[in-house]
Amino acid sequence: MIAARLTGCAVVAALAGAAGRLAAQDSVLSVARDGCSSTLEVDHARGYLRLRTACGLGPAVSTEVLASLLERAFPTRRIPASVRSFFLGRTVDLPWLAGRMAVAAARSPEWDARRGRPREGTPSAFFARLVARDDLIAELTAAFAPFGVRLAPASVEKVLIARPAKIREFHDLDLSGVGPEDRVPFDALTWYRLVPIDSTRAP
């Protein structure tokens, strides 16, 4: 009798564990807009989200696409605390964001546009400060806000720096305000931490 009860408990535990794994399984979600597909990878084991898009999305459409992907990934609008970071990938995959980074750098007293480097510190540290500015990433912030989290910079790698003419050979960016001889940062591999806005985030 005791053995039977133990066996029954084991079955219940196994079923509960399987349900938990199904609820938190990894996934790759896609959404198409204007004939181009963007994806969001959800990796629960390593605790991160990864956006992939090569569509050259505009600012407003970026918000719509990312919000739609997050809605499908987390229909309860609660991102588990185990999902700790968001990997944007290359900044230049969102041309509007890369353009803003370049223009902001050109206007910043902390950036030496002639030499193409910050007056103090490293290009990565400088770029990390830019991608933390609310006025530059408002469209990304708007997509995450309904899910109770905000974006905080975690790290950036492989910062690319160039003059406008060189940048335009490969990318169609709005570089209004960047001088022709200015060397500015416009692209980097960018990670954000997902920080709770309030107590709505799931444990």
N, C-alpha and C positions, 0 to 999 in steps of 0.2 A: 504493500500500500504506500509506504514511504517512498519507495523507488518510483512508483507510478506518479506520485505527486511531484517528485523532483524532476522526472521526465517532462511532465506537463509544464512545470515552471521553465524548464530549459527551452521548450517549444515556444512559450509565450515570449521569453527573452529574445529568442532568435528572430521571431516575427517582428518584435519591436525594433530590434537592431536593423533588420532589413528595411523597415518602413523609414527609419531615420536616415539610412543611407540613400534611399530613393528620394527623400525630401531634400537631401543636400548633395545630390549627384552633380557632377560637373556637366556643363552644357555649352554648346556653341549656338547662339541665336543669331538670326539674320533678319534684316529688313531692307527692302528695296525702295529706292526713291529716285525718280527720274532715270530709270533704267540701270541704276548702279546699286550694288549690294554692299551693305556695311554689316559687320558682325561684332558681337560681344561674346568673349570667352569668359566663362565663369569657372574658376578653379578653386573649389572649396578646400581641397587638400593643402594647397599652398596659400590660400587666402587672398586671392587677387582677382580683379577684373581686367580684361584686355580688350581695348577697342581696336578694330581693324577697319580702315576705310581708305580707298584710293579714289574717292569720288570727287574730291575737290569741293566738299560741301561748304556752303555759305554759313555765316554765323547763326541765323535763325533756324535753318534746316539742321544744323548740327545739334541744336537743342532738341528739336523734334525727334530726330533719329535716335539720339542717345536716350532720351526720355522713354521712347517707345521700346527700346531694347531693355532698359531697366525695368519697365513695367512688365514685360514678358518674363524676365528672369526672376522678379520679386513681386508677384501680383498682390501681395498683402502690403506692399510699400514699406517693408521692413527689411533692411539689409542686415544679415546676421553679423554680430561683432567679430565672428571668425573671418569674415571677408574684410581685410584690413587695408587693402591698397588698390589703386587704379593705375594701370599702365597705359598711358596715352599712346605710347609708341613714338614715332618721329613727329615732332611738332609740325613739320612741313606738310604732313598728310592732311592737316587742316590749314589751308593757305591763309585764311583770315587771321589765324592765331600766329603763324610764323611772321606774317607781315607786321602785326602789332608788336611782336618781340623786337623786330629790327628797328621799327620807328621809335619805340620806347627807348631802346639802347642809344640810338642816335641823339635823342633829346636829353639823355641822362647825364648829369654832371659827373657821375661815377664811372662813365665809360669814355675811354680815349679813342675816339673814332679814327684819328689819324693812324695810330699804331694798331688799332684793332684788338684792344685788350682793356680790361678794367684798370682803373688807376690804383686800385688795391685789390688783393685777393686773386682768385682764379676765375677764368671764364665760366666754369661750372657753377661756382658760388654766385656769381653775378646773375647768370641765367636763372638759377633757382629762385632768386629774389623776384625776377620779372614774372615768372610763371606763378608766383604767389599773389600777384596784385589782382584784387577783385575787379578792377576796371578793365583788365585785360582778359580775364577768363570768365566774365559774367555769364556767358552762354553755357559754359560747362557747369558752373555753379547752379544755374537755374534748372538744369536737368536733374541734378542730384538732390536739390533741396527738398522736394516732396518725399524723399526717402529718408529724411532725417539726418543726412550727413552733409558735410562740407569738405572741400578739398584743401589739403595742406601739403606743401611741397615735401617730398621725401628725398629725391635725388635726381640729378640729371647727368647724362654721360654723352660723350662725343659731340660736344658743341661745335657747330660749323660756323665759320666767320668768313665773310666775303664782302666785296663791293657790289653795289646794285647791278652793274652790267653782268657780272659773273653769276649772280643769283638768278637773273632773268634768263640766262641761257638754259636753265633747267627747270625753273619754277615761275609760275605766273602769280606774283605777289604784288600787293599794293604797297609800294615803298615811298609813298608821298611823304616828303619831309626828310628823306635820307639823301644826303649830298652824294654826288657821283663818285667822290673819292673817299667817302666814309666806309670804313670796314666795320661791319656790324654782325652780331650773332643773330641767326634766324632759325636754326634747327638744332634739336638735341633729342636724345631718348629721354623721356620724361616720366617719372613716377610721382604719384600723389599718395598721401595717406588719406584714408577716409575717417574723418573725425566727427563724432556725434554732435549734432546741433543741440539736441536735448535728450530726454529720456526715452524717446520713441524707438530707439534702436534696439533690436532684439538681442538677448543675451546669447 
